């Protein structure tokens, strides 16, 4: 029994992999955001909430 006509896909050209590899070779700023002072204050706020303080 063969597949339905809608189930036949054209062969992939590997474009997704090519684009991913092109992006992965770019500088690290593409993948990681710079952490500024806001990261530390965010941690302080999470810890405050975890301890049960609301003010």
N, CA, C, O and CB atoms as a CASP TS submission, in Angstrom:
PFRMAT TS
TARGET T0000
AUTHOR 0000-0000-0000
METHOD Language model
MODEL 1
PARENT N/A
ATOM      1  N   UNK     1       0.845  -1.176   0.000  1.00  0.00           N
ATOM      2  CA  UNK     1       0.000   0.000   0.000  1.00  0.00           C
ATOM      3  C   UNK     1       0.891   1.240   0.000  1.00  0.00           C
ATOM      4  O   UNK     1       1.826   1.331   0.795  1.00  0.00           O
ATOM      5  CB  UNK     1      -0.962  -0.002   1.221  1.00  0.00           C
ATOM      6  N   UNK     2       0.615   2.165  -0.862  1.00  0.00           N
ATOM      7  CA  UNK     2       1.447   3.363  -0.959  1.00  0.00           C
ATOM      8  C   UNK     2       0.843   4.503  -0.148  1.00  0.00           C
ATOM      9  O   UNK     2      -0.294   4.432   0.320  1.00  0.00           O
ATOM     10  CB  UNK     2       1.616   3.786  -2.427  1.00  0.00           C
ATOM     11  N   UNK     3       1.616   5.520  -0.004  1.00  0.00           N
ATOM     12  CA  UNK     3       1.171   6.689   0.758  1.00  0.00           C
ATOM     13  C   UNK     3       0.148   7.495  -0.040  1.00  0.00           C
ATOM     14  O   UNK     3       0.050   7.403  -1.263  1.00  0.00           O
ATOM     15  CB  UNK     3       2.373   7.577   1.135  1.00  0.00           C
ATOM     16  N   UNK     4      -0.594   8.275   0.706  1.00  0.00           N
ATOM     17  CA  UNK     4      -1.541   9.208   0.098  1.00  0.00           C
ATOM     18  C   UNK     4      -0.759  10.318  -0.600  1.00  0.00           C
ATOM     19  O   UNK     4       0.377  10.595  -0.218  1.00  0.00           O
ATOM     20  CB  UNK     4      -2.514   9.799   1.169  1.00  0.00           C
ATOM     21  N   UNK     5      -1.324  10.940  -1.586  1.00  0.00           N
ATOM     22  CA  UNK     5      -0.648  12.000  -2.327  1.00  0.00           C
ATOM     23  C   UNK     5      -0.195  13.144  -1.419  1.00  0.00           C
ATOM     24  O   UNK     5       0.859  13.736  -1.653  1.00  0.00           O
ATOM     25  CB  UNK     5      -1.563  12.536  -3.410  1.00  0.00           C
ATOM     26  N   UNK     6      -0.972  13.458  -0.398  1.00  0.00           N
ATOM     27  CA  UNK     6      -0.620  14.559   0.502  1.00  0.00           C
ATOM     28  C   UNK     6       0.570  14.202   1.391  1.00  0.00           C
ATOM     29  O   UNK     6       1.207  15.097   1.945  1.00  0.00           O
ATOM     30  CB  UNK     6      -1.821  14.935   1.369  1.00  0.00           C
ATOM     31  N   UNK     7       0.882  12.912   1.538  1.00  0.00           N
ATOM     32  CA  UNK     7       1.967  12.486   2.413  1.00  0.00           C
ATOM     33  C   UNK     7       3.322  12.451   1.722  1.00  0.00           C
ATOM     34  O   UNK     7       4.337  12.218   2.379  1.00  0.00           O
ATOM     35  CB  UNK     7       1.662  11.137   2.969  1.00  0.00           C
ATOM     36  N   UNK     8       3.361  12.673   0.435  1.00  0.00           N
ATOM     37  CA  UNK     8       4.631  12.695  -0.284  1.00  0.00           C
ATOM     38  C   UNK     8       5.234  14.083  -0.179  1.00  0.00           C
ATOM     39  O   UNK     8       4.649  15.063  -0.639  1.00  0.00           O
ATOM     40  CB  UNK     8       4.444  12.288  -1.769  1.00  0.00           C
ATOM     41  N   UNK     9       6.407  14.161   0.430  1.00  0.00           N
ATOM     42  CA  UNK     9       7.080  15.448   0.609  1.00  0.00           C
ATOM     43  C   UNK     9       8.264  15.539  -0.341  1.00  0.00           C
ATOM     44  O   UNK     9       8.909  14.541  -0.660  1.00  0.00           O
ATOM     45  CB  UNK     9       7.544  15.635   2.078  1.00  0.00           C
ATOM     46  N   UNK    10       8.528  16.749  -0.779  1.00  0.00           N
ATOM     47  CA  UNK    10       9.707  16.972  -1.616  1.00  0.00           C
ATOM     48  C   UNK    10      10.958  16.836  -0.747  1.00  0.00           C
ATOM     49  O   UNK    10      10.913  17.078   0.460  1.00  0.00           O
ATOM     50  CB  UNK    10       9.654  18.378  -2.306  1.00  0.00           C
ATOM     51  N   UNK    11      12.047  16.457  -1.355  1.00  0.00           N
ATOM     52  CA  UNK    11      13.299  16.314  -0.610  1.00  0.00           C
ATOM     53  C   UNK    11      13.734  17.657  -0.041  1.00  0.00           C
ATOM     54  O   UNK    11      13.566  18.703  -0.668  1.00  0.00           O
ATOM     55  CB  UNK    11      14.405  15.732  -1.511  1.00  0.00           C
ATOM     56  N   UNK    12      14.294  17.603   1.153  1.00  0.00           N
ATOM     57  CA  UNK    12      14.791  18.799   1.816  1.00  0.00           C
ATOM     58  C   UNK    12      16.118  19.221   1.190  1.00  0.00           C
ATOM     59  O   UNK    12      16.923  18.384   0.785  1.00  0.00           O
ATOM     60  CB  UNK    12      14.956  18.556   3.332  1.00  0.00           C
ATOM     61  N   UNK    13      16.328  20.527   1.119  1.00  0.00           N
ATOM     62  CA  UNK    13      17.601  21.033   0.598  1.00  0.00           C
ATOM     63  C   UNK    13      18.579  21.329   1.727  1.00  0.00           C
ATOM     64  O   UNK    13      19.717  21.727   1.476  1.00  0.00           O
ATOM     65  CB  UNK    13      17.373  22.295  -0.241  1.00  0.00           C
ATOM     66  N   UNK    14      18.142  21.137   2.970  1.00  0.00           N
ATOM     67  CA  UNK    14      19.013  21.402   4.110  1.00  0.00           C
ATOM     68  C   UNK    14      19.115  22.880   4.441  1.00  0.00           C
ATOM     69  O   UNK    14      20.063  23.302   5.103  1.00  0.00           O
ATOM     70  CB  UNK    14      20.383  20.853   3.845  1.00  0.00           C
ATOM     71  N   UNK    15      18.163  23.662   3.992  1.00  0.00           N
ATOM     72  CA  UNK    15      18.221  25.108   4.203  1.00  0.00           C
ATOM     73  C   UNK    15      18.178  25.472   5.685  1.00  0.00           C
ATOM     74  O   UNK    15      18.856  26.406   6.114  1.00  0.00           O
ATOM     75  CB  UNK    15      17.073  25.788   3.472  1.00  0.00           C
ATOM     76  N   UNK    16      17.390  24.742   6.468  1.00  0.00           N
ATOM     77  CA  UNK    16      17.301  25.063   7.897  1.00  0.00           C
ATOM     78  C   UNK    16      18.645  24.862   8.583  1.00  0.00           C
ATOM     79  O   UNK    16      19.062  25.676   9.407  1.00  0.00           O
ATOM     80  CB  UNK    16      16.227  24.199   8.580  1.00  0.00           C
ATOM     81  N   UNK    17      19.314  23.778   8.238  1.00  0.00           N
ATOM     82  CA  UNK    17      20.624  23.509   8.830  1.00  0.00           C
ATOM     83  C   UNK    17      21.630  24.562   8.380  1.00  0.00           C
ATOM     84  O   UNK    17      22.444  25.024   9.180  1.00  0.00           O
ATOM     85  CB  UNK    17      21.118  22.097   8.448  1.00  0.00           C
ATOM     86  N   UNK    18      21.578  24.939   7.116  1.00  0.00           N
ATOM     87  CA  UNK    18      22.505  25.958   6.602  1.00  0.00           C
ATOM     88  C   UNK    18      22.321  27.280   7.341  1.00  0.00           C
ATOM     89  O   UNK    18      23.297  27.927   7.719  1.00  0.00           O
ATOM     90  CB  UNK    18      22.297  26.166   5.088  1.00  0.00           C
ATOM     91  N   UNK    19      21.073  27.675   7.543  1.00  0.00           N
ATOM     92  CA  UNK    19      20.805  28.932   8.246  1.00  0.00           C
ATOM     93  C   UNK    19      21.240  28.845   9.701  1.00  0.00           C
ATOM     94  O   UNK    19      21.793  29.802  10.244  1.00  0.00           O
ATOM     95  CB  UNK    19      19.316  29.287   8.164  1.00  0.00           C
ATOM     96  N   UNK    20      20.992  27.689  10.344  1.00  0.00           N
ATOM     97  CA  UNK    20      21.412  27.532  11.727  1.00  0.00           C
ATOM     98  C   UNK    20      22.931  27.623  11.850  1.00  0.00           C
ATOM     99  O   UNK    20      23.441  28.296  12.746  1.00  0.00           O
ATOM    100  CB  UNK    20      20.915  26.199  12.285  1.00  0.00           C
ATOM    101  N   UNK    21      23.643  26.959  10.970  1.00  0.00           N
ATOM    102  CA  UNK    21      25.099  26.997  11.028  1.00  0.00           C
ATOM    103  C   UNK    21      25.628  28.397  10.761  1.00  0.00           C
ATOM    104  O   UNK    21      26.613  28.818  11.368  1.00  0.00           O
ATOM    105  CB  UNK    21      25.694  26.017  10.029  1.00  0.00           C
ATOM    106  N   UNK    22      24.979  29.118   9.857  1.00  0.00           N
ATOM    107  CA  UNK    22      25.400  30.497   9.592  1.00  0.00           C
ATOM    108  C   UNK    22      25.214  31.345  10.840  1.00  0.00           C
ATOM    109  O   UNK    22      26.082  32.151  11.174  1.00  0.00           O
ATOM    110  CB  UNK    22      24.606  31.099   8.407  1.00  0.00           C
ATOM    111  N   UNK    23      24.091  31.175  11.534  1.00  0.00           N
ATOM    112  CA  UNK    23      23.846  31.937  12.758  1.00  0.00           C
ATOM    113  C   UNK    23      24.803  31.512  13.875  1.00  0.00           C
ATOM    114  O   UNK    23      25.262  32.350  14.651  1.00  0.00           O
ATOM    115  CB  UNK    23      22.390  31.757  13.212  1.00  0.00           C
ATOM    116  N   UNK    24      25.100  30.226  13.957  1.00  0.00           N
ATOM    117  CA  UNK    24      25.956  29.760  15.041  1.00  0.00           C
ATOM    118  C   UNK    24      27.386  30.250  14.891  1.00  0.00           C
ATOM    119  O   UNK    24      28.134  30.274  15.868  1.00  0.00           O
ATOM    120  CB  UNK    24      25.937  28.250  15.106  1.00  0.00           C
ATOM    121  N   UNK    25      27.773  30.634  13.709  1.00  0.00           N
ATOM    122  CA  UNK    25      29.129  31.135  13.490  1.00  0.00           C
ATOM    123  C   UNK    25      29.246  32.635  13.700  1.00  0.00           C
ATOM    124  O   UNK    25      30.339  33.192  13.591  1.00  0.00           O
ATOM    125  CB  UNK    25      29.582  30.790  12.100  1.00  0.00           C
ATOM    126  N   UNK    26      28.138  33.296  13.999  1.00  0.00           N
ATOM    127  CA  UNK    26      28.165  34.734  14.259  1.00  0.00           C
ATOM    128  C   UNK    26      28.688  34.969  15.673  1.00  0.00           C
ATOM    129  O   UNK    26      28.765  34.028  16.463  1.00  0.00           O
ATOM    130  CB  UNK    26      26.748  35.368  14.075  1.00  0.00           C
ATOM    131  N   UNK    27      29.047  36.209  16.004  1.00  0.00           N
ATOM    132  CA  UNK    27      29.540  36.499  17.362  1.00  0.00           C
ATOM    133  C   UNK    27      28.532  36.112  18.441  1.00  0.00           C
ATOM    134  O   UNK    27      27.341  35.972  18.162  1.00  0.00           O
ATOM    135  CB  UNK    27      29.878  37.980  17.490  1.00  0.00           C
ATOM    136  N   UNK    28      29.001  35.943  19.648  1.00  0.00           N
ATOM    137  CA  UNK    28      28.195  35.445  20.757  1.00  0.00           C
ATOM    138  C   UNK    28      27.041  36.361  21.134  1.00  0.00           C
ATOM    139  O   UNK    28      26.107  35.908  21.795  1.00  0.00           O
ATOM    140  CB  UNK    28      29.063  35.236  21.948  1.00  0.00           C
ATOM    141  N   UNK    29      27.067  37.625  20.744  1.00  0.00           N
ATOM    142  CA  UNK    29      25.978  38.525  21.115  1.00  0.00           C
ATOM    143  C   UNK    29      24.649  38.044  20.564  1.00  0.00           C
ATOM    144  O   UNK    29      23.592  38.385  21.095  1.00  0.00           O
ATOM    145  CB  UNK    29      26.264  39.934  20.622  1.00  0.00           C
ATOM    146  N   UNK    30      24.695  37.259  19.510  1.00  0.00           N
ATOM    147  CA  UNK    30      23.465  36.727  18.927  1.00  0.00           C
ATOM    148  C   UNK    30      22.789  35.771  19.893  1.00  0.00           C
ATOM    149  O   UNK    30      21.561  35.721  19.962  1.00  0.00           O
ATOM    150  CB  UNK    30      23.755  36.020  17.598  1.00  0.00           C
ATOM    151  N   UNK    31      23.582  35.011  20.640  1.00  0.00           N
ATOM    152  CA  UNK    31      23.042  33.958  21.485  1.00  0.00           C
ATOM    153  C   UNK    31      22.866  34.372  22.937  1.00  0.00           C
ATOM    154  O   UNK    31      21.988  33.846  23.622  1.00  0.00           O
ATOM    155  CB  UNK    31      23.925  32.767  21.419  1.00  0.00           C
ATOM    156  N   UNK    32      23.673  35.294  23.415  1.00  0.00           N
ATOM    157  CA  UNK    32      23.602  35.653  24.828  1.00  0.00           C
ATOM    158  C   UNK    32      23.422  37.155  24.982  1.00  0.00           C
ATOM    159  O   UNK    32      24.118  37.952  24.351  1.00  0.00           O
ATOM    160  CB  UNK    32      24.864  35.186  25.572  1.00  0.00           C
ATOM    161  N   UNK    33      22.485  37.518  25.824  1.00  0.00           N
ATOM    162  CA  UNK    33      22.292  38.930  26.120  1.00  0.00           C
ATOM    163  C   UNK    33      23.278  39.354  27.193  1.00  0.00           C
ATOM    164  O   UNK    33      23.647  38.565  28.064  1.00  0.00           O
ATOM    165  CB  UNK    33      20.840  39.211  26.567  1.00  0.00           C
ATOM    166  N   UNK    34      23.691  40.585  27.121  1.00  0.00           N
ATOM    167  CA  UNK    34      24.587  41.119  28.145  1.00  0.00           C
ATOM    168  C   UNK    34      23.812  41.264  29.450  1.00  0.00           C
ATOM    169  O   UNK    34      22.668  41.719  29.465  1.00  0.00           O
ATOM    170  CB  UNK    34      25.196  42.486  27.705  1.00  0.00           C
ATOM    171  N   UNK    35      24.447  40.877  30.520  1.00  0.00           N
ATOM    172  CA  UNK    35      23.792  41.002  31.823  1.00  0.00           C
ATOM    173  C   UNK    35      24.296  42.261  32.496  1.00  0.00           C
ATOM    174  O   UNK    35      25.493  42.426  32.732  1.00  0.00           O
ATOM    175  CB  UNK    35      24.055  39.752  32.716  1.00  0.00           C
ATOM    176  N   UNK    36      23.381  43.124  32.793  1.00  0.00           N
ATOM    177  CA  UNK    36      23.739  44.363  33.459  1.00  0.00           C
ATOM    178  C   UNK    36      23.373  44.303  34.923  1.00  0.00           C
ATOM    179  O   UNK    36      23.263  43.226  35.508  1.00  0.00           O
ATOM    180  CB  UNK    36      23.060  45.546  32.793  1.00  0.00           C
ATOM    181  N   UNK    37      23.189  45.460  35.504  1.00  0.00           N
ATOM    182  CA  UNK    37      22.832  45.543  36.914  1.00  0.00           C
ATOM    183  C   UNK    37      21.424  45.011  37.161  1.00  0.00           C
ATOM    184  O   UNK    37      21.091  44.646  38.288  1.00  0.00           O
ATOM    185  CB  UNK    37      22.942  46.983  37.404  1.00  0.00           C
ATOM    186  N   UNK    38      20.597  44.964  36.124  1.00  0.00           N
ATOM    187  CA  UNK    38      19.219  44.509  36.300  1.00  0.00           C
ATOM    188  C   UNK    38      19.161  43.042  36.701  1.00  0.00           C
ATOM    189  O   UNK    38      18.208  42.626  37.361  1.00  0.00           O
ATOM    190  CB  UNK    38      18.423  44.727  35.021  1.00  0.00           C
ATOM    191  N   UNK    39      20.158  42.249  36.316  1.00  0.00           N
ATOM    192  CA  UNK    39      20.174  40.842  36.682  1.00  0.00           C
ATOM    193  C   UNK    39      20.283  40.646  38.180  1.00  0.00           C
ATOM    194  O   UNK    39      19.611  39.779  38.740  1.00  0.00           O
ATOM    195  CB  UNK    39      21.311  40.139  35.993  1.00  0.00           C
ATOM    196  N   UNK    40      21.119  41.437  38.841  1.00  0.00           N
ATOM    197  CA  UNK    40      21.303  41.326  40.287  1.00  0.00           C
ATOM    198  C   UNK    40      20.041  41.767  41.026  1.00  0.00           C
ATOM    199  O   UNK    40      19.635  41.130  41.997  1.00  0.00           O
ATOM    200  CB  UNK    40      22.508  42.166  40.743  1.00  0.00           C
ATOM    201  N   UNK    41      19.426  42.849  40.573  1.00  0.00           N
ATOM    202  CA  UNK    41      18.216  43.324  41.256  1.00  0.00           C
ATOM    203  C   UNK    41      17.063  42.351  41.060  1.00  0.00           C
ATOM    204  O   UNK    41      16.206  42.211  41.932  1.00  0.00           O
ATOM    205  CB  UNK    41      17.819  44.718  40.745  1.00  0.00           C
ATOM    206  N   UNK    42      17.046  41.681  39.915  1.00  0.00           N
ATOM    207  CA  UNK    42      15.999  40.697  39.675  1.00  0.00           C
ATOM    208  C   UNK    42      16.151  39.515  40.632  1.00  0.00           C
ATOM    209  O   UNK    42      15.162  39.006  41.161  1.00  0.00           O
ATOM    210  CB  UNK    42      16.036  40.215  38.214  1.00  0.00           C
ATOM    211  N   UNK    43      17.393  39.082  40.852  1.00  0.00           N
ATOM    212  CA  UNK    43      17.656  38.003  41.796  1.00  0.00           C
ATOM    213  C   UNK    43      17.223  38.409  43.199  1.00  0.00           C
ATOM    214  O   UNK    43      16.636  37.605  43.923  1.00  0.00           O
ATOM    215  CB  UNK    43      19.144  37.623  41.783  1.00  0.00           C
ATOM    216  N   UNK    44      17.506  39.638  43.585  1.00  0.00           N
ATOM    217  CA  UNK    44      17.108  40.128  44.908  1.00  0.00           C
ATOM    218  C   UNK    44      15.595  40.087  45.049  1.00  0.00           C
ATOM    219  O   UNK    44      15.082  39.716  46.105  1.00  0.00           O
ATOM    220  CB  UNK    44      17.629  41.562  45.141  1.00  0.00           C
ATOM    221  N   UNK    45      14.878  40.461  44.005  1.00  0.00           N
ATOM    222  CA  UNK    45      13.410  40.453  44.060  1.00  0.00           C
ATOM    223  C   UNK    45      12.875  39.021  44.170  1.00  0.00           C
ATOM    224  O   UNK    45      11.940  38.768  44.930  1.00  0.00           O
ATOM    225  CB  UNK    45      12.821  41.146  42.809  1.00  0.00           C
ATOM    226  N   UNK    46      13.459  38.086  43.419  1.00  0.00           N
ATOM    227  CA  UNK    46      13.018  36.695  43.524  1.00  0.00           C
ATOM    228  C   UNK    46      13.258  36.142  44.917  1.00  0.00           C
ATOM    229  O   UNK    46      12.411  35.433  45.461  1.00  0.00           O
ATOM    230  CB  UNK    46      13.733  35.830  42.494  1.00  0.00           C
ATOM    231  N   UNK    47      14.404  36.462  45.497  1.00  0.00           N
ATOM    232  CA  UNK    47      14.693  35.986  46.846  1.00  0.00           C
ATOM    233  C   UNK    47      13.747  36.608  47.859  1.00  0.00           C
ATOM    234  O   UNK    47      13.321  35.938  48.800  1.00  0.00           O
ATOM    235  CB  UNK    47      16.138  36.295  47.221  1.00  0.00           C
ATOM    236  N   UNK    48      13.414  37.879  47.679  1.00  0.00           N
ATOM    237  CA  UNK    48      12.471  38.549  48.583  1.00  0.00           C
ATOM    238  C   UNK    48      11.109  37.854  48.539  1.00  0.00           C
ATOM    239  O   UNK    48      10.484  37.625  49.575  1.00  0.00           O
ATOM    240  CB  UNK    48      12.323  40.046  48.208  1.00  0.00           C
ATOM    241  N   UNK    49      10.663  37.528  47.340  1.00  0.00           N
ATOM    242  CA  UNK    49       9.362  36.848  47.190  1.00  0.00           C
ATOM    243  C   UNK    49       9.421  35.452  47.810  1.00  0.00           C
ATOM    244  O   UNK    49       8.480  35.012  48.471  1.00  0.00           O
ATOM    245  CB  UNK    49       8.960  36.751  45.687  1.00  0.00           C
ATOM    246  N   UNK    50      10.545  34.763  47.585  1.00  0.00           N
ATOM    247  CA  UNK    50      10.701  33.406  48.135  1.00  0.00           C
ATOM    248  C   UNK    50      10.645  33.421  49.661  1.00  0.00           C
ATOM    249  O   UNK    50      10.110  32.493  50.268  1.00  0.00           O
ATOM    250  CB  UNK    50      12.031  32.783  47.665  1.00  0.00           C
ATOM    251  N   UNK    51      11.186  34.454  50.279  1.00  0.00           N
ATOM    252  CA  UNK    51      11.188  34.549  51.740  1.00  0.00           C
ATOM    253  C   UNK    51       9.821  34.953  52.279  1.00  0.00           C
ATOM    254  O   UNK    51       9.598  34.919  53.489  1.00  0.00           O
ATOM    255  CB  UNK    51      12.243  35.549  52.202  1.00  0.00           C
ATOM    256  N   UNK    52       8.911  35.333  51.399  1.00  0.00           N
ATOM    257  CA  UNK    52       7.558  35.675  51.841  1.00  0.00           C
ATOM    258  C   UNK    52       7.340  37.135  52.101  1.00  0.00           C
ATOM    259  O   UNK    52       6.283  37.512  52.608  1.00  0.00           O
ATOM    260  CB  UNK    52       7.232  34.931  53.059  1.00  0.00           C
ATOM    261  N   UNK    53       8.299  37.978  51.772  1.00  0.00           N
ATOM    262  CA  UNK    53       8.124  39.413  51.964  1.00  0.00           C
ATOM    263  C   UNK    53       7.473  40.017  50.725  1.00  0.00           C
ATOM    264  O   UNK    53       7.831  39.691  49.594  1.00  0.00           O
ATOM    265  CB  UNK    53       9.479  40.100  52.260  1.00  0.00           C
ATOM    266  N   UNK    54       6.526  40.890  50.961  1.00  0.00           N
ATOM    267  CA  UNK    54       5.857  41.521  49.825  1.00  0.00           C
ATOM    268  C   UNK    54       6.179  43.001  49.716  1.00  0.00           C
ATOM    269  O   UNK    54       5.896  43.622  48.692  1.00  0.00           O
ATOM    270  CB  UNK    54       4.362  41.334  49.934  1.00  0.00           C
ATOM    271  N   UNK    55       6.761  43.567  50.745  1.00  0.00           N
ATOM    272  CA  UNK    55       7.074  45.001  50.691  1.00  0.00           C
ATOM    273  C   UNK    55       8.538  45.251  50.857  1.00  0.00           C
ATOM    274  O   UNK    55       8.973  46.403  50.837  1.00  0.00           O
ATOM    275  CB  UNK    55       6.314  45.755  51.748  1.00  0.00           C
TER
END
